[in-house]
Amino acid sequence: MLIRPLTPAIGSEVLDIDLADATQVTRHADRLRALLAERQVIFFREQRLSPDAQVFFSQVFGDVEPVSSTFPSHPANPYVEMLVTRGKETGTDIWHADLTWQPRPPVAACLYAVEVLEVGGDTMWASMTAAHDSLDEGLRRYLAGMTAVHHWEAPALVNNLKRQPDGDEKYHAMRRRYPPVDQPVFLPHPATGKRVVFVNSLYTTRINQMGHDDGAHMLSFLAGLARVPEWQVRFNWRKGSVAVWDNLATQHYAINDYYPSPRTMHRVSIR
Protein backbone atom coordinates (compact mmCIF):
# COMPACT_ATOMS: atom_id res chain seq x y z
CA MET A 1 0.00 0.00 0.00
CA LEU A 2 1.50 3.32 -1.14
CA ILE A 3 0.45 6.78 0.04
CA ARG A 4 0.71 9.97 -2.00
CA PRO A 5 -0.08 13.32 -0.31
CA LEU A 6 -2.10 15.65 -2.54
CA THR A 7 -1.65 18.99 -0.71
CA PRO A 8 0.38 20.06 2.33
CA ALA A 9 -2.72 20.61 4.48
CA ILE A 10 -5.19 17.89 3.56
CA GLY A 11 -5.78 14.81 1.44
CA SER A 12 -3.79 11.73 0.38
CA GLU A 13 -4.27 9.14 -2.33
CA VAL A 14 -3.81 5.48 -1.36
CA LEU A 15 -2.46 3.15 -4.05
CA ASP A 16 -2.09 -0.60 -4.48
CA ILE A 17 -4.94 -1.82 -2.29
CA ASP A 18 -8.10 -3.69 -3.28
CA LEU A 19 -10.91 -2.54 -1.01
CA ALA A 20 -13.06 -5.51 -2.05
CA ASP A 21 -10.45 -7.87 -0.58
CA ALA A 22 -11.38 -8.29 3.08
CA THR A 23 -7.93 -9.69 3.92
CA GLN A 24 -6.14 -6.62 2.55
CA VAL A 25 -8.56 -4.26 4.25
CA THR A 26 -8.13 -5.98 7.61
CA ARG A 27 -4.32 -6.08 7.29
CA HIS A 28 -4.10 -2.33 6.61
CA ALA A 29 -6.92 -1.20 8.95
CA ASP A 30 -4.72 0.42 11.62
CA ARG A 31 -2.68 2.29 9.05
CA LEU A 32 -5.79 3.52 7.23
CA ARG A 33 -7.35 4.80 10.47
CA ALA A 34 -4.16 6.66 11.38
CA LEU A 35 -3.90 8.11 7.87
CA LEU A 36 -7.48 9.41 7.96
CA ALA A 37 -6.89 11.08 11.33
CA GLU A 38 -3.76 12.76 9.97
CA ARG A 39 -4.84 13.70 6.42
CA GLN A 40 -8.63 14.11 7.02
CA VAL A 41 -9.64 12.77 3.59
CA ILE A 42 -8.18 9.80 1.70
CA PHE A 43 -8.82 8.63 -1.87
CA PHE A 44 -8.70 5.34 -3.78
CA ARG A 45 -8.94 4.62 -7.52
CA GLU A 46 -10.12 1.72 -9.67
CA GLN A 47 -12.18 -0.07 -7.05
CA ARG A 48 -15.11 -2.44 -7.60
CA LEU A 49 -17.31 -2.49 -4.52
CA SER A 50 -20.58 -4.25 -3.92
CA PRO A 51 -22.78 -2.61 -1.28
CA ASP A 52 -21.71 -5.26 1.23
CA ALA A 53 -18.02 -4.73 0.44
CA GLN A 54 -18.38 -0.97 0.85
CA VAL A 55 -19.99 -1.45 4.25
CA PHE A 56 -17.25 -3.88 5.34
CA PHE A 57 -14.54 -1.41 4.33
CA SER A 58 -16.36 1.50 6.02
CA GLN A 59 -16.38 -0.42 9.30
CA VAL A 60 -12.60 -0.02 9.44
CA PHE A 61 -13.29 3.55 10.57
CA GLY A 62 -16.19 2.99 12.96
CA ASP A 63 -19.71 1.65 13.34
CA VAL A 64 -22.17 2.13 10.51
CA GLU A 65 -25.88 2.80 10.85
CA PRO A 66 -28.86 2.52 8.48
CA VAL A 67 -29.47 5.50 6.23
CA SER A 68 -31.07 8.41 8.08
CA SER A 69 -30.74 11.34 5.66
CA THR A 70 -33.06 12.65 2.94
CA PHE A 71 -31.67 10.28 0.25
CA PRO A 72 -32.96 6.68 -0.25
CA SER A 73 -31.15 3.55 0.91
CA HIS A 74 -29.84 0.86 -1.43
CA PRO A 75 -32.30 -2.05 -1.87
CA ALA A 76 -29.49 -4.56 -1.27
CA ASN A 77 -28.12 -2.98 1.90
CA PRO A 78 -29.85 -0.52 4.26
CA TYR A 79 -26.49 0.98 5.32
CA VAL A 80 -25.74 2.27 1.79
CA GLU A 81 -27.25 5.59 0.73
CA MET A 82 -27.95 6.20 -2.97
CA LEU A 83 -27.10 9.68 -4.23
CA VAL A 84 -28.61 9.85 -7.72
CA THR A 85 -28.43 13.35 -9.18
CA ARG A 86 -28.24 15.29 -12.43
CA GLY A 87 -26.42 18.32 -11.13
CA LYS A 88 -29.55 20.35 -10.44
CA GLU A 89 -30.89 21.18 -6.97
CA THR A 90 -28.55 18.69 -5.35
CA GLY A 91 -28.32 20.71 -2.13
CA THR A 92 -24.66 19.69 -1.80
CA ASP A 93 -23.08 22.50 -3.86
CA ILE A 94 -22.65 24.49 -0.64
CA TRP A 95 -19.81 24.09 1.84
CA HIS A 96 -21.03 21.76 4.60
CA ALA A 97 -20.41 18.73 6.77
CA ASP A 98 -22.91 15.89 6.57
CA LEU A 99 -25.85 15.61 8.95
CA THR A 100 -24.65 18.17 11.51
CA TRP A 101 -28.35 18.59 12.34
CA GLN A 102 -28.33 15.22 14.08
CA PRO A 103 -27.46 15.06 17.79
CA ARG A 104 -24.51 12.78 16.95
CA PRO A 105 -23.35 13.54 13.40
CA PRO A 106 -21.31 10.94 11.51
CA VAL A 107 -17.61 11.01 12.35
CA ALA A 108 -16.74 9.96 8.80
CA ALA A 109 -18.22 8.96 5.45
CA CYS A 110 -17.29 6.67 2.58
CA LEU A 111 -18.39 7.67 -0.94
CA TYR A 112 -18.09 5.32 -3.94
CA ALA A 113 -18.48 6.48 -7.57
CA VAL A 114 -20.82 4.13 -9.43
CA GLU A 115 -21.62 6.28 -12.47
CA VAL A 116 -19.82 9.58 -13.14
CA LEU A 117 -18.73 11.75 -16.06
CA GLU A 118 -15.14 11.86 -17.25
CA VAL A 119 -15.14 15.65 -16.73
CA GLY A 120 -17.12 17.62 -14.15
CA GLY A 121 -18.66 16.88 -10.80
CA ASP A 122 -15.46 17.23 -8.74
CA THR A 123 -15.69 17.44 -4.95
CA MET A 124 -13.63 19.75 -2.74
CA TRP A 125 -12.75 19.28 0.94
CA ALA A 126 -11.45 21.89 3.39
CA SER A 127 -9.67 21.33 6.70
CA MET A 128 -11.62 23.03 9.48
CA THR A 129 -8.83 22.36 11.97
CA ALA A 130 -6.62 24.54 9.77
CA ALA A 131 -9.44 27.09 9.73
CA HIS A 132 -9.58 27.11 13.55
CA ASP A 133 -5.81 27.41 13.89
CA SER A 134 -5.80 30.43 11.55
CA LEU A 135 -7.98 32.48 13.91
CA ASP A 136 -6.64 35.13 16.24
CA GLU A 137 -6.16 33.84 19.78
CA GLY A 138 -8.45 36.53 21.17
CA LEU A 139 -11.27 35.53 18.83
CA ARG A 140 -10.81 31.88 19.74
CA ARG A 141 -11.14 32.74 23.45
CA TYR A 142 -14.23 34.88 22.77
CA LEU A 143 -16.03 32.10 20.86
CA ALA A 144 -14.93 29.24 23.12
CA GLY A 145 -17.96 27.63 24.75
CA MET A 146 -20.50 29.17 22.35
CA THR A 147 -23.04 27.00 20.57
CA ALA A 148 -24.90 27.27 17.27
CA VAL A 149 -28.21 25.94 15.97
CA HIS A 150 -28.17 23.35 13.16
CA HIS A 151 -31.28 22.42 11.17
CA TRP A 152 -31.75 20.10 8.18
CA GLU A 153 -34.41 22.07 6.26
CA ALA A 154 -32.24 23.59 3.54
CA PRO A 155 -34.53 24.32 0.53
CA ALA A 156 -32.79 22.01 -1.95
CA LEU A 157 -32.84 19.10 0.50
CA VAL A 158 -36.51 19.61 1.28
CA ASN A 159 -37.30 19.66 -2.45
CA ASN A 160 -35.28 16.48 -2.99
CA LEU A 161 -37.16 14.74 -0.19
CA LYS A 162 -40.56 15.80 -1.44
CA ARG A 163 -39.83 14.48 -4.94
CA GLN A 164 -39.45 10.96 -3.55
CA PRO A 165 -42.39 8.51 -3.30
CA ASP A 166 -44.47 9.50 -0.27
CA GLY A 167 -42.34 12.65 -0.10
CA ASP A 168 -44.75 14.72 1.99
CA GLU A 169 -45.09 11.93 4.53
CA LYS A 170 -41.29 11.57 4.70
CA TYR A 171 -40.90 15.34 5.12
CA HIS A 172 -43.22 15.49 8.12
CA ALA A 173 -41.60 12.39 9.63
CA MET A 174 -38.18 14.07 9.34
CA ARG A 175 -39.51 17.21 11.03
CA ARG A 176 -40.80 15.14 13.94
CA ARG A 177 -37.65 13.07 14.25
CA TYR A 178 -35.05 15.84 13.82
CA PRO A 179 -35.86 19.17 15.47
CA PRO A 180 -33.09 21.81 15.46
CA VAL A 181 -30.07 20.92 17.62
CA ASP A 182 -27.27 22.88 19.27
CA GLN A 183 -23.66 22.08 18.40
CA PRO A 184 -20.45 23.73 19.69
CA VAL A 185 -19.01 26.48 17.50
CA PHE A 186 -15.58 24.94 18.16
CA LEU A 187 -15.78 21.16 18.36
CA PRO A 188 -12.98 19.26 20.13
CA HIS A 189 -12.28 16.35 17.80
CA PRO A 190 -12.85 13.06 19.67
CA ALA A 191 -9.87 11.28 18.03
CA THR A 192 -7.20 13.99 17.69
CA GLY A 193 -8.23 16.48 20.39
CA LYS A 194 -7.77 19.33 17.89
CA ARG A 195 -10.44 22.03 17.76
CA VAL A 196 -12.57 22.33 14.65
CA VAL A 197 -14.69 25.21 13.32
CA PHE A 198 -18.00 23.36 13.41
CA VAL A 199 -20.44 25.71 11.68
CA ASN A 200 -21.37 25.56 8.01
CA SER A 201 -23.34 27.50 5.42
CA LEU A 202 -25.89 24.78 4.71
CA TYR A 203 -27.18 23.71 8.13
CA THR A 204 -26.12 26.30 10.75
CA THR A 205 -28.73 29.00 11.30
CA ARG A 206 -27.52 31.12 14.25
CA ILE A 207 -25.09 31.45 17.15
CA ASN A 208 -26.99 31.25 20.42
CA GLN A 209 -24.88 33.60 22.53
CA MET A 210 -24.86 36.48 20.01
CA GLY A 211 -27.49 38.93 18.80
CA HIS A 212 -29.06 38.47 15.39
CA ASP A 213 -26.92 40.91 13.37
CA ASP A 214 -23.58 40.24 15.08
CA GLY A 215 -24.26 36.51 15.06
CA ALA A 216 -25.13 36.51 11.35
CA HIS A 217 -21.87 38.31 10.50
CA MET A 218 -19.82 35.97 12.69
CA LEU A 219 -21.54 32.89 11.27
CA SER A 220 -20.87 34.05 7.72
CA PHE A 221 -17.21 34.68 8.55
CA LEU A 222 -16.65 31.33 10.27
CA ALA A 223 -18.49 29.25 7.67
CA GLY A 224 -16.65 31.13 4.93
CA LEU A 225 -13.28 29.89 6.19
CA ALA A 226 -13.91 26.70 4.19
CA ARG A 227 -13.35 28.74 1.02
CA VAL A 228 -9.65 29.39 1.69
CA PRO A 229 -7.64 27.55 -1.02
CA GLU A 230 -4.60 26.84 1.15
CA TRP A 231 -6.45 24.23 3.21
CA GLN A 232 -8.47 22.66 0.41
CA VAL A 233 -8.08 19.60 -1.81
CA ARG A 234 -10.02 18.95 -5.03
CA PHE A 235 -10.80 15.44 -6.30
CA ASN A 236 -11.78 14.44 -9.84
CA TRP A 237 -14.09 11.44 -9.72
CA ARG A 238 -13.74 8.47 -12.04
CA LYS A 239 -15.83 5.32 -12.09
CA GLY A 240 -14.65 3.18 -9.19
CA SER A 241 -13.15 6.05 -7.18
CA VAL A 242 -13.63 6.05 -3.40
CA ALA A 243 -13.26 8.87 -0.89
CA VAL A 244 -13.29 8.54 2.89
CA TRP A 245 -13.35 11.75 4.88
CA ASP A 246 -13.40 12.90 8.47
CA ASN A 247 -16.83 14.50 8.69
CA LEU A 248 -16.03 16.36 11.92
CA ALA A 249 -12.70 17.86 10.83
CA THR A 250 -13.66 18.85 7.26
CA GLN A 251 -16.31 20.45 5.13
CA HIS A 252 -16.93 19.53 1.50
CA TYR A 253 -18.47 21.05 -1.62
CA ALA A 254 -19.87 18.99 -4.52
CA ILE A 255 -19.25 21.07 -7.64
CA ASN A 256 -22.43 21.44 -9.67
CA ASP A 257 -21.21 21.57 -13.28
CA TYR A 258 -22.54 18.35 -14.85
CA TYR A 259 -26.24 19.05 -15.49
CA PRO A 260 -28.14 17.33 -17.12
CA SER A 261 -25.91 14.22 -17.06
CA PRO A 262 -26.78 11.58 -14.45
CA ARG A 263 -24.47 10.65 -11.61
CA THR A 264 -24.81 7.81 -9.10
CA MET A 265 -22.80 7.61 -5.88
CA HIS A 266 -23.08 5.24 -2.92
CA ARG A 267 -22.41 6.64 0.54
CA VAL A 268 -21.99 5.00 3.94
CA SER A 269 -22.10 7.15 7.09
CA ILE A 270 -19.77 6.14 9.91
CA ARG A 271 -20.68 6.81 13.54
Helices and strands as residue ranges (DSSP letters): E 2-5, E 12-15, H 22-27, H 29-39, E 41-44, H 51-58, E 73-74, E 77-85, E 108-115, E 123-127, H 128-133, H 137-143, E 147-150, H 155-162, H 167-177, E 181-184, E 186-188, E 195-197, E 204-207, H 212-224, G 225-227, G 229-231, E 232-235, E 242-246, E 250-254, E 263-270
